[in-house]
Structures are given as structure tokens and as C-alpha cells.
Amino acid sequence: MRKALVIGGGIAGLSSAISLRQGGWSVDVVEINRTRDVYHVGIIVQSNFLRALDRLGVAEEAIARGYPYAGFDLCALDGSLDAYIPGVELSRKGHPTDLGLTRPALHDILMGAATKWDVTPRYNVTFNKIEQVGDKVNLSFTDGTNDCYDMVVGADGLYSKTRTTVFDAALLPQYTGQAVWRYNLPRPADVVRTALFQGASGGKAGYCPLNDDTMYLLLVMREPGNPWIPRNQLAAAFTDRLKQFGGRIAHIRDTVEFDPDKIVYRPLEAILVPAPWYRGGVLLIGDAAHGTTPHLGQGAAQAVEDAVVLGAIAAGDLAVADIVRQFMERRYARCKLIWESSLQIGRWEIDDDPDADVPAISRAVLQSLSQDI
């Protein structure tokens, strides 16, 4: 049985551990954070995400714990409906085309599946030293242990230590000019799918159902200079940035007393590591390799797709050099298209570009997603 180390216990890392175990590998996972806690915010996912989760055996649980729906509404600033965009079926029959889901629920689902495959992350642990020696990768860890592996998967996110250590210390995510605001709220009965409010200067707002009880409010907005906003100013700043919007967004703005401790505010940063995403037996996946912005709702989906493809290739008898090479052949173009397209939409929003053509980009991405992984 060949042995892999997964660095990172998030979406990409846990998915990779499950997929590699399904392929017959022994897997260790280390996670630098002290606990398994994740931010209680939501994600909007499409059916290619469910198709990938289905390969891991957890799609049904995700659907049961989330809010399945079909398509989304595009609204004007005043909340009036401009268009309904139907969802596209990419997963198995009976699966929804779209799903709202909280990050804690997704993490619990992946942790449960990892446990079933005898994978238990070691928390508050990362590597001190990593070195390719022949066909093995030797590592020393911050808990004083040492081990060697046939393959190491760097799934340690946007600020990947694996990337800056093994590849290039200068490969760092760059601020895009926008930030995202998220806030969870009780779900009204008539919120049955995502709605996005277009036409604002610098970005957009929207809301998405996450489960029967909860929805979340989102705002993607231009933030010149990447400002740091003190916690005691978050609620006022959030309210101010919502002033462009009418309809339900305005109602929430005017009636909800935002708790600054529950506002999740994050600058949008992105990185696309030049190909190839491997050095010897060390491979980057997920945000460590192609950290993107949320404009197409594909960040989590592409991380899970990475994991599924890696596990499928590694299930054979290929040498590690061939595994990582084939992984790049199958993943690079798709991830690059989504990365570039997401950033292009963000630039159009930042510039208030009157010639923005989001439908054209969406069609190109959909064509890519319609091709199975």
C-alpha cells in the first residue's frame, strides 16, 4: 500500500484523503489549525460539485443537510426580477442543479467520510522540513515526528506553506480590489433559491438559502486599498455598502441589527500557480494551486474535483511522476478558465464596465463544466 500525506484539513484536503483512500492508498492528514472549527458561512454550489461529491459517496448527505433548488434569479437594484437562470443538470438523476450549504455542514460531512476511511487529521501540526529523496518525500513535523511518503498533496489553501516552501516563496495571492461580506439570517419561507442583485457600482449583493432555517446575505464590493475595518465599525460599514440596493436587500439592511461578531468580511485574493503544480512527488491542489474569487461559485467545487481526479488516477499502478503529470493534463485548462473568468467578472464590476458580458463568460464556463471530470 502506497502512502500519501495531505497537508491541510479543509475541503480540498479531506476530499483528497477520502479519494486517495478509495484508491487504495494509506493517508495521513496534518492541519495547522488547533481545531476543526470553520466559519459559519454559506456556499452556493452547482451540480458539478454534487457530481464530484457523489464520487466521494457523500452527495446525498450534502443534499439532505443543505437546501436544494433549481437555478437563480438575476434582479435589478430595486429587487425587480430581470431574469430567471435555470440550473443545469450535471450530476445523477434526482440530484438538484443547485445547492445552498453551510461550511460547517460540509466540513462535518467530509470529516465523517474521512473517519469511515480511517483518516484522522492531526491538528495543530504542520511540517518543518520537506525534502525529496529519490522516489520518496521525507518530512519532519512540528510535533517532533518524522516520516516519509510516496506522494505529498499540498491542500493548505490560499496561503499555502507547501507552495512557498517547495515551489517559490514569491508565489503569493494578490488582492483583486474587491472584498466579500457574508452574514447569516433566518430564512423566510419565500426564499427558495439564490437571488443576485446586479447593477451596483463596484459589485453586487444577493442572498441564498442554506437549509430550512437559514439563509445568508452576501455582498461583493469594490474596496480600494484593501482597508482593514475594525470590528466595532463592521456593522456600520456593511450597512453603508448596502445603500445602493432595494427590495429584500434594503429590507434586511433597514431592519436587521448586524452583530459585528457574526459579520464575515474577507478581502478577495487570488493566485494561479504556473504549470506544473508539482515538484517531484509534491503536488498542489485546490486554493493552494488555483485560488479564485467567488464570482462563479466554483472554488469549493474545483477543490473537490481536484481531489476526485487525483484519487482516480492514483488508484492504478502508475508511478507518482505519471500520476501528477496526468493530473495536470486533466485539471489545468479547466481550473485556469474558471480562475480567469472569475477574475474578469470582478474587474468588470470594479471598473463599472458598460461592455461587460457575463453571459458569454458563463456559457464558456458551463461548457467546460458539462464535460465530466
ROVEX-550153 format. One record per residue: x, y, z of N, C-alpha, C in turn. Coordinates in steps of 0.05 Angstrom, whole numbers, padded with zeros to 5 digits, always signed. Example, Ala and Ser with C-alpha at 12.3 -4.5 7.8 and 13.67 -1.06 7.14 Angstrom:
BEGIN
+00264-00114+00156+00246-00090+00156+00264-00066+00156+00257-00045+00142+00273-00021+00143+00258+00001+00157
END
This chain:
BEGIN
+00017-00024+00000+00000+00000+00000+00018+00025+00000+00013+00042-00020+00029+00067-00021+00018+00087-00001+00035+00106+00006+00029+00124+00028+00030+00153+00019+00009+00168+00026+00008+00196+00019+00004+00213+00044+00015+00237+00043+00010+00257+00064-00007+00279+00051-00028+00287+00064-00044+00310+00055-00039+00333+00076-00029+00355+00066-00024+00378+00083-00048+00397+00081-00064+00399+00102-00088+00415+00102-00113+00398+00106-00129+00406+00125-00153+00391+00132-00179+00405+00125-00179+00421+00104-00203+00435+00095-00217+00419+00073-00232+00433+00056-00247+00419+00035-00230+00403+00017-00209+00415+00006-00191+00401-00013-00176+00378+00001-00167+00383+00026-00151+00363+00040-00167+00339+00047-00191+00343+00060-00207+00320+00068-00217+00305+00043-00225+00319+00022-00234+00306-00002-00211+00289-00014-00187+00300-00014-00164+00285-00025-00159+00260-00008-00161+00262+00018-00156+00239+00035-00176+00217+00030-00201+00225+00027-00222+00205+00021-00217+00192-00006-00212+00208-00026-00208+00198-00053-00184+00180-00055-00162+00187-00043-00138+00170-00043-00143+00144-00028-00157+00145-00006-00163+00121+00009-00181+00103-00009-00200+00114-00023-00216+00098-00041-00199+00085-00063-00177+00098-00070-00159+00087-00090-00138+00068-00078-00140+00061-00052-00122+00041-00041-00097+00052-00027-00095+00078-00023-00072+00089-00011-00076+00091+00020-00054+00090+00034-00054+00098+00062-00050+00128+00063-00065+00142+00081-00065+00171+00080-00062+00182+00108-00044+00201+00112-00042+00218+00136-00050+00246+00128-00062+00260+00148-00070+00288+00144-00060+00305+00167-00046+00327+00161-00039+00346+00182-00052+00373+00176-00060+00386+00197-00074+00411+00195-00063+00431+00216-00054+00454+00206-00040+00473+00224-00058+00485+00245-00084+00488+00239-00103+00499+00259-00106+00481+00283-00112+00493+00305-00114+00477+00330-00139+00460+00332-00160+00468+00318-00186+00454+00320-00197+00451+00292-00219+00437+00290-00233+00433+00264-00254+00454+00259-00254+00476+00274-00275+00497+00271-00271+00511+00244-00294+00517+00231-00294+00533+00206-00314+00555+00209-00312+00576+00193-00330+00598+00195-00358+00589+00188-00378+00599+00203-00406+00591+00198-00417+00609+00177-00408+00605+00152-00419+00619+00129-00428+00599+00109-00441+00609+00088-00452+00591+00068-00436+00590+00042-00441+00570+00027-00431+00569+00000-00454+00562-00019-00451+00572-00043-00470+00566-00065-00456+00547-00084-00468+00523-00088-00454+00504-00106-00473+00495-00128-00461+00487-00150-00475+00477-00173-00472+00447-00176-00485+00436-00196-00487+00407-00196-00461+00393-00203-00441+00407-00215-00415+00394-00218-00402+00388-00191-00408+00405-00171-00399+00400-00144-00412+00374-00133-00438+00372-00137-00452+00348-00128-00442+00323-00143-00436+00326-00168-00425+00303-00183-00398+00294-00171-00381+00313-00163-00356+00306-00150-00361+00294-00123-00379+00306-00107-00385+00294-00080-00396+00266-00083-00411+00261-00104-00422+00235-00109-00400+00214-00112-00378+00221-00124-00355+00203-00127-00343+00196-00100-00346+00215-00081-00336+00210-00054-00356+00196-00037-00380+00192-00047-00401+00179-00032-00416+00195-00012-00416+00222-00015-00428+00239+00005-00448+00259-00006-00455+00256-00031-00473+00276-00044-00501+00275-00030-00511+00252-00025-00538+00250-00013-00539+00264+00014-00518+00261+00030-00517+00274+00056-00516+00304+00053-00500+00313+00034-00498+00342+00029-00526+00354+00021-00540+00340+00004-00566+00349-00005-00585+00350+00019-00584+00329+00036-00602+00328+00059-00596+00350+00079-00571+00358+00082-00564+00378+00102-00565+00407+00091-00567+00409+00065-00568+00436+00052-00596+00443+00043-00597+00461+00024-00623+00470+00012-00621+00467-00018-00633+00445-00028-00632+00441-00057-00652+00459-00072-00644+00469-00095-00661+00486-00111-00652+00485-00140-00666+00499-00157-00660+00499-00185-00658+00527-00196-00633+00534-00206-00629+00560-00219-00628+00583-00199-00626+00607-00210-00624+00631-00193-00637+00654-00207-00643+00675-00191-00655+00699-00201-00634+00721-00204-00635+00735-00227-00620+00759-00231-00639+00783-00227-00633+00800-00209-00651+00822-00202-00638+00849-00208-00654+00869-00213-00644+00896-00215-00639+00907-00187-00628+00931-00185-00621+00943-00159-00645+00946-00141-00668+00951-00153-00692+00955-00137-00705+00928-00128-00693+00906-00136-00704+00880-00129-00723+00868-00149-00730+00882-00170-00747+00871-00190-00732+00849-00206-00746+00829-00215-00734+00807-00229-00727+00814-00258-00701+00811-00264-00693+00815-00292-00695+00789-00307-00686+00767-00295-00685+00741-00309-00683+00719-00289-00695+00696-00296-00691+00671-00281-00672+00655-00298-00649+00646-00286-00629+00630-00300-00632+00601-00290-00642+00583-00307-00646+00555-00298-00620+00541-00292-00620+00523-00274-00597+00507-00268-00592+00486-00289-00568+00474-00289-00561+00454-00309-00555+00428-00294-00567+00406-00303-00563+00380-00290-00537+00368-00299-00518+00365-00281-00492+00353-00287-00487+00329-00269-00502+00326-00248-00498+00303-00230-00519+00281-00238-00522+00262-00220-00540+00240-00227-00569+00248-00226-00586+00232-00238-00615+00238-00238-00626+00239-00210-00642+00260-00204-00653+00263-00178-00637+00283-00161-00613+00289-00169-00598+00310-00155-00606+00337-00164-00606+00357-00146-00614+00384-00155-00592+00397-00172-00599+00418-00186-00579+00432-00202-00563+00452-00185-00574+00459-00162-00561+00479-00145-00566+00471-00116-00548+00480-00099-00550+00473-00070-00537+00495-00053-00552+00504-00033-00540+00521-00012-00532+00503+00011-00510+00510+00023-00499+00492+00044-00481+00509+00062-00482+00504+00088-00464+00518+00106-00437+00504+00105-00415+00520+00110-00389+00508+00110-00385+00488+00133-00396+00494+00157-00394+00474+00179-00407+00447+00171-00430+00448+00158-00443+00424+00149-00426+00408+00130-00415+00422+00110-00397+00409+00090-00373+00396+00104-00361+00411+00123-00338+00401+00137-00345+00376+00153-00368+00377+00167-00377+00353+00182-00381+00329+00164-00392+00333+00140-00397+00312+00122-00371+00299+00113-00351+00316+00105-00326+00306+00096-00310+00293+00119-00312+00304+00143-00299+00292+00166-00311+00264+00172-00337+00262+00170-00350+00236+00174-00340+00215+00154-00338+00223+00129-00329+00204+00109-00300+00197+00113-00284+00217+00120-00255+00211+00125-00252+00191+00148-00268+00195+00169-00267+00177+00192-00275+00148+00184-00295+00146+00167-00302+00119+00157-00280+00106+00142-00263+00122+00129-00239+00112+00115-00214+00111+00132-00218+00113+00158-00196+00111+00178-00175+00133+00174-00185+00157+00168-00167+00180+00166-00175+00199+00189-00155+00206+00206-00159+00224+00228-00138+00246+00226-00146+00271+00220-00126+00292+00218-00111+00297+00244-00086+00304+00243-00071+00313+00266-00071+00343+00266-00085+00354+00286-00089+00383+00287-00065+00396+00302-00062+00423+00296-00040+00438+00307-00013+00427+00299-00012+00415+00275+00013+00403+00265+00017+00411+00236+00041+00419+00229+00049+00422+00201+00078+00412+00198+00090+00417+00175+00117+00407+00171+00137+00429+00178+00160+00420+00187+00183+00438+00190+00201+00437+00165+00205+00413+00155+00223+00409+00132+00211+00388+00114+00214+00393+00088+00204+00374+00068+00226+00371+00047+00232+00346+00039+00254+00341+00022+00249+00316+00005+00253+00319-00022+00251+00296-00040+00277+00281-00039+00276+00255-00033+00299+00238-00032+00293+00213-00048+00305+00212-00072+00298+00190-00090+00269+00191-00098+00255+00169-00094+00226+00169-00101+00209+00173-00076+00220+00182-00055+00205+00187-00030+00206+00217-00023+00187+00226-00007+00187+00253+00004+00190+00250+00034+00212+00261+00045+00216+00260+00074+00208+00286+00087+00195+00283+00110+00185+00307+00125+00191+00304+00154+00197+00327+00166+00197+00330+00195+00174+00348+00203+00161+00343+00226+00137+00357+00233+00141+00373+00259+00123+00391+00263+00125+00409+00286+00119+00395+00312+00108+00371+00312+00103+00356+00336+00127+00338+00343+00149+00341+00328+00174+00326+00334+00176+00299+00320+00156+00292+00303+00157+00267+00289+00170+00271+00261+00177+00248+00249+00187+00247+00221+00174+00224+00207+00172+00227+00180+00160+00205+00164+00168+00209+00135+00163+00189+00119+00168+00191+00090+00144+00181+00075+00140+00192+00051+00115+00186+00036+00122+00183+00007+00104+00168-00007+00107+00166-00036+00098+00191-00050+00078+00205-00038+00067+00229-00050+00057+00248-00028+00061+00274-00032+00051+00294-00013+00033+00312-00029+00009+00317-00018-00011+00334-00030-00013+00360-00014-00005+00382-00026-00008+00408-00013-00036+00419-00017-00053+00415+00003-00081+00425+00002-00085+00445+00024-00065+00462+00028-00065+00480+00051-00073+00509+00044-00089+00511+00024-00104+00536+00019-00089+00559+00006-00102+00582+00007-00093+00605-00007-00065+00614+00002-00060+00610+00028-00034+00619+00040-00016+00595+00044-00015+00577+00025-00002+00551+00027+00028+00553+00034+00035+00541+00056+00063+00538+00064+00077+00519+00045+00063+00499+00036+00074+00480+00016+00083+00494-00009+00067+00512-00019+00073+00527-00043+00098+00545-00039+00099+00560-00018+00121+00578-00014+00147+00564-00006+00144+00540+00005+00168+00525+00013+00180+00509-00010+00163+00494-00024+00172+00475-00045+00174+00488-00072+00157+00508-00078+00156+00520-00104+00172+00546-00105+00160+00568-00095+00173+00594-00096+00160+00611-00074+00177+00622-00058+00167+00640-00036+00153+00664-00046+00158+00672-00071+00145+00695-00083+00117+00689-00094+00109+00664-00094+00082+00657-00104+00062+00662-00082+00052+00686-00081+00033+00695-00060+00007+00705-00073-00016+00701-00060-00041+00711-00071-00041+00742-00072-00054+00752-00092-00055+00781-00096-00084+00791-00092-00086+00815-00079-00112+00827-00075-00124+00836-00101-00150+00830-00105-00163+00835-00130-00175+00863-00132-00180+00876-00110-00193+00902-00110-00221+00901-00098-00231+00877-00092-00257+00873-00080-00255+00857-00054-00277+00858-00039-00279+00842-00015-00307+00830-00014-00310+00809+00002-00336+00796+00005-00345+00799+00034-00371+00805+00037-00384+00807+00063-00405+00785+00064-00406+00771+00087-00426+00749+00090-00439+00751+00117-00465+00745+00118-00480+00747+00143-00503+00727+00142-00505+00709+00162-00527+00690+00163-00552+00702+00176-00575+00694+00166-00601+00704+00175-00621+00682+00175-00644+00685+00190-00666+00666+00187-00676+00667+00158-00684+00644+00148-00694+00642+00120-00725+00646+00119-00734+00667+00106-00763+00670+00101-00772+00647+00083-00797+00640+00086-00808+00617+00071-00807+00621+00040-00807+00646+00031-00807+00651+00002-00779+00653-00010-00758+00650+00007-00731+00649-00004-00725+00620-00011-00729+00614-00037-00727+00586-00045-00704+00581-00065-00690+00602-00072-00666+00599-00089-00649+00625-00086-00626+00624-00098-00608+00647-00097-00619+00670-00114-00615+00694-00104-00621+00718-00119-00597+00736-00119-00589+00746-00141-00566+00765-00144-00576+00791-00154-00569+00813-00141-00577+00840-00148-00554+00853-00164-00558+00858-00189-00538+00869-00207-00541+00899-00211-00520+00911-00221-00521+00939-00229-00510+00959-00209-00500+00949-00187-00488+00967-00167-00461+00976-00176-00452+00999-00167-00425+01008-00173-00405+00993-00156-00388+00978-00168-00367+00964-00154-00373+00936-00146-00397+00925-00151-00402+00898-00142-00431+00890-00144-00438+00871-00127-00466+00861-00126-00472+00850-00099-00498+00846-00094-00507+00834-00069-00526+00811-00076-00533+00795-00055-00552+00774-00060-00558+00758-00035-00574+00738-00037-00579+00720-00015-00584+00692-00025-00580+00673-00007-00581+00645-00015-00592+00628+00008-00611+00610+00003-00620+00592+00024-00598+00571+00030-00594+00566+00056-00573+00546+00064-00585+00520+00075-00608+00523+00088-00623+00500+00098-00651+00510+00104-00668+00493+00116-00695+00501+00121-00698+00526+00138-00678+00530+00156-00679+00552+00175-00663+00576+00169-00642+00573+00152-00622+00594+00149-00617+00602+00120-00612+00627+00116-00602+00637+00091-00578+00655+00097-00564+00663+00076-00543+00682+00081-00543+00705+00061-00536+00728+00072-00534+00753+00056-00506+00756+00047-00501+00762+00022-00474+00765+00011-00472+00792-00003-00448+00803-00001-00442+00828-00015-00413+00826-00025-00409+00829-00051-00383+00831-00063-00379+00859-00072-00360+00874-00061-00358+00902-00066-00329+00912-00070-00326+00932-00087-00300+00945-00091-00291+00957-00064-00266+00952-00057-00254+00962-00032-00226+00973-00038-00225+00998-00048-00198+01009-00055-00178+01008-00032-00154+00999-00038-00133+00999-00019-00134+00977+00001-00153+00958-00002-00155+00935+00016-00156+00944+00045-00176+00959+00053-00176+00971+00080-00180+00950+00102-00168+00955+00125-00174+00939+00149-00196+00954+00163-00218+00940+00170-00241+00952+00183-00242+00942+00211-00240+00958+00231-00242+00949+00259-00268+00936+00265-00268+00917+00283-00293+00902+00289-00316+00920+00296-00310+00941+00312-00332+00959+00321-00343+00977+00299-00331+00976+00275-00341+00991+00253-00353+00974+00231-00352+00948+00234-00361+00930+00213-00391+00933+00207-00407+00935+00227-00436+00937+00222-00443+00962+00207-00432+00985+00215-00438+01010+00201-00427+01009+00172-00403+00997+00168-00392+00996+00142-00408+00978+00124-00418+00955+00135-00434+00937+00120-00460+00951+00111-00473+00964+00130-00498+00978+00124-00494+00999+00103-00472+01014+00105-00466+01035+00085-00464+01024+00057-00450+01001+00055-00445+00989+00029-00470+00977+00016-00491+00972+00033-00516+00961+00023-00535+00983+00014-00528+01008+00015-00546+01030+00009-00555+01031-00020-00539+01019-00038-00547+01020-00066-00571+01002-00073-00577+00984-00055-00596+00962-00062-00623+00967-00051-00643+00958-00066-00671+00959-00057-00682+00931-00052-00708+00928-00053-00720+00902-00049-00714+00890-00022-00711+00863-00022-00706+00849+00002-00679+00857+00015-00659+00864-00001-00634+00872+00010-00638+00897+00027-00653+00916+00016-00658+00941+00031-00674+00935+00057-00693+00917+00055-00709+00910+00079-00690+00898+00101-00672+00880+00093-00653+00869+00112-00636+00891+00124-00625+00908+00106-00608+00930+00115-00622+00947+00136-00648+00953+00132-00662+00972+00149-00674+00960+00174-00675+00933+00175-00689+00920+00197-00671+00903+00215-00648+00895+00204-00631+00877+00219-00609+00893+00233-00606+00888+00259-00583+00900+00273-00560+00881+00271-00541+00887+00253-00519+00868+00248-00501+00866+00272-00496+00841+00279-00477+00835+00301-00449+00834+00289-00431+00851+00296-00404+00852+00284-00389+00825+00288-00395+00811+00309-00382+00785+00314-00391+00764+00294-00413+00769+00280-00423+00749+00261-00420+00757+00232-00409+00781+00228-00403+00790+00201-00376+00778+00193-00376+00765+00170-00351+00753+00159-00343+00771+00136-00321+00785+00139-00311+00803+00119-00283+00794+00110-00280+00789+00084-00254+00779+00074-00246+00793+00048-00222+00804+00046-00212+00813+00020-00211+00790+00001-00217+00796-00024-00215+00775-00045-00186+00775-00056-00173+00753-00053-00146+00749-00063-00146+00724-00081-00127+00724-00100-00127+00702-00119-00098+00695-00127-00095+00670-00135-00069+00662-00145-00073+00638-00165-00058+00639-00186-00057+00616-00204-00027+00609-00208-00019+00586-00197+00008+00577-00198+00014+00568-00227+00036+00577-00238+00043+00568-00265+00046+00538-00266+00039+00526-00288+00042+00497-00291+00072+00490-00293+00079+00466-00282+00062+00447-00269+00060+00452-00239+00039+00441-00227+00033+00445-00199+00047+00423-00182+00069+00412-00192+00083+00392-00176+00113+00396-00178+00126+00387-00158+00155+00385-00157+00162+00358-00145+00172+00341-00162+00177+00313-00153+00151+00301-00145+00149+00291-00120+00125+00278-00110+00107+00296-00094+00111+00322-00096+00095+00342-00081+00076+00356-00101+00050+00354-00096+00030+00365-00115+00013+00385-00100+00008+00408-00112-00011+00428-00102-00039+00423-00114-00060+00426-00097-00087+00425-00107-00104+00447-00094-00128+00450-00104-00147+00469-00092-00136+00498-00092-00143+00513-00071-00135+00541-00070-00104+00545-00069-00090+00525-00060-00060+00527-00060-00050+00530-00088-00064+00519-00108-00055+00519-00136-00070+00540-00152-00096+00543-00147-00113+00560-00164-00134+00574-00147-00126+00589-00127-00144+00603-00110-00159+00625-00126-00185+00623-00127-00201+00641-00144-00220+00658-00127-00236+00674-00140-00256+00691-00127-00283+00677-00130-00303+00686-00114-00329+00672-00114-00348+00679-00136-00340+00694-00157-00358+00705-00176-00373+00683-00192-00361+00659-00195-00375+00638-00209-00383+00615-00190-00378+00618-00164-00386+00598-00145-00373+00571-00149-00347+00572-00157-00334+00547-00164-00309+00539-00147-00303+00555-00126-00279+00550-00111-00280+00522-00098-00301+00517-00082-00303+00491-00069-00306+00468-00089-00322+00473-00110-00326+00452-00130-00300+00444-00143-00283+00463-00150-00258+00456-00164-00239+00442-00145-00240+00448-00119-00223+00434-00100-00231+00405-00098-00258+00400-00097-00267+00372-00095-00262+00357-00121-00266+00371-00144-00259+00358-00169-00230+00351-00170-00212+00368-00161-00183+00362-00160-00179+00335-00145-00192+00334-00122-00188+00310-00105-00198+00285-00118-00221+00286-00131-00233+00263-00144-00215+00254-00167-00206+00272-00183-00189+00265-00205-00162+00253-00195-00151+00265-00175-00126+00254-00164-00129+00226-00154-00151+00221-00139-00155+00194-00129-00160+00174-00151-00174+00182-00172-00180+00163-00194-00154+00156-00209-00137+00175-00213-00111+00169-00227-00094+00152-00209-00093+00159-00184-00075+00145-00165-00084+00117-00159-00109+00110-00166-00119+00083-00159-00106+00061-00176-00092+00068-00197-00079+00049-00213-00051+00043-00203-00034+00033-00221-00007+00025-00214+00014+00045-00225+00004+00069-00233+00023+00088-00244+00044+00097-00224+00067+00104-00234+00087+00117-00217+00077+00145-00209+00087+00155-00187+00078+00181-00177+00083+00203-00199+00106+00201-00212+00112+00221-00233+00091+00221-00255+00079+00198-00261+00058+00197-00281+00032+00205-00270+00027+00200-00244+00002+00209-00231+00000+00239-00232+00021+00253-00224+00019+00282-00222+00019+00295-00250+00033+00282-00269+00032+00292-00297+00004+00290-00308-00008+00266-00305-00036+00263-00315-00056+00281-00301-00051+00286-00276-00068+00304-00261-00068+00332-00274-00044+00341-00281-00042+00367-00294-00056+00368-00321-00053+00346-00336-00065+00345-00362-00096+00347-00361-00107+00336-00339-00136+00335-00336-00147+00360-00322-00131+00374-00307-00142+00395-00290-00134+00424-00297-00111+00427-00310-00101+00455-00312-00119+00473-00329-00126+00464-00353-00142+00482-00371-00168+00489-00358-00182+00471-00346-00208+00476-00334-00206+00496-00311-00186+00491-00293-00183+00509-00270-00174+00536-00279-00157+00538-00299-00148+00564-00309-00171+00580-00321-00188+00566-00336-00211+00580-00348-00229+00592-00326-00235+00577-00306-00252+00586-00284-00238+00609-00269-00213+00606-00264-00197+00626-00250-00198+00653-00265-00191+00651-00291-00191+00676-00307-00218+00688-00310-00239+00671-00313-00266+00681-00317-00276+00695-00292-00271+00683-00269-00280+00695-00244-00267+00723-00240-00241+00724-00245-00227+00750-00242-00237+00771-00262-00243+00762-00286-00254+00781-00306-00280+00793-00297-00298+00777-00286-00323+00788-00276-00318+00808-00254-00299+00802-00237-00292+00821-00215-00281+00847-00226-00264+00845-00247-00253+00870-00259-00275+00887-00271-00294+00874-00285-00316+00889-00296-00332+00903-00275-00336+00890-00252-00351+00903-00230-00335+00926-00218-00309+00922-00215-00293+00943-00203-00293+00968-00221-00292+00963-00247-00290+00985-00267-00317+00996-00275-00339+00983-00266-00366+00991-00275-00366+00990-00306-00355+00969-00317-00352+00967-00346-00378+00964-00361-00386+00983-00378-00412+00980-00392-00412+00958-00413-00389+00949-00420-00387+00928-00441-00384+00900-00429-00387+00898-00403-00385+00871-00390-00404+00851-00403-00394+00827-00407-00410+00806-00420-00409+00781-00402-00422+00782-00380-00422+00759-00361-00435+00735-00374-00457+00737-00389-00469+00713-00401-00449+00698-00419-00433+00712-00434-00414+00699-00452-00393+00683-00435-00383+00695-00414-00365+00680-00397-00379+00656-00384-00403+00660-00375-00418+00638-00362-00422+00615-00381-00428+00621-00406-00432+00599-00425-00406+00583-00430-00383+00598-00431-00358+00584-00435-00351+00566-00411-00356+00576-00387-00351+00560-00363-00370+00536-00362-00395+00541-00368-00414+00519-00368-00407+00497-00387-00397+00504-00410-00388+00484-00430-00365+00468-00418-00347+00481-00404-00325+00466-00390-00336+00447-00369-00355+00458-00352-00365+00442-00330-00381+00419-00340-00394+00421-00363-00411+00399-00373-00395+00375-00381-00369+00379-00385-00351+00356-00390-00344+00343-00364-00348+00317-00362-00344+00303-00337-00314+00304-00330-00309+00301-00304-00281+00301-00295-00268+00274-00298
END
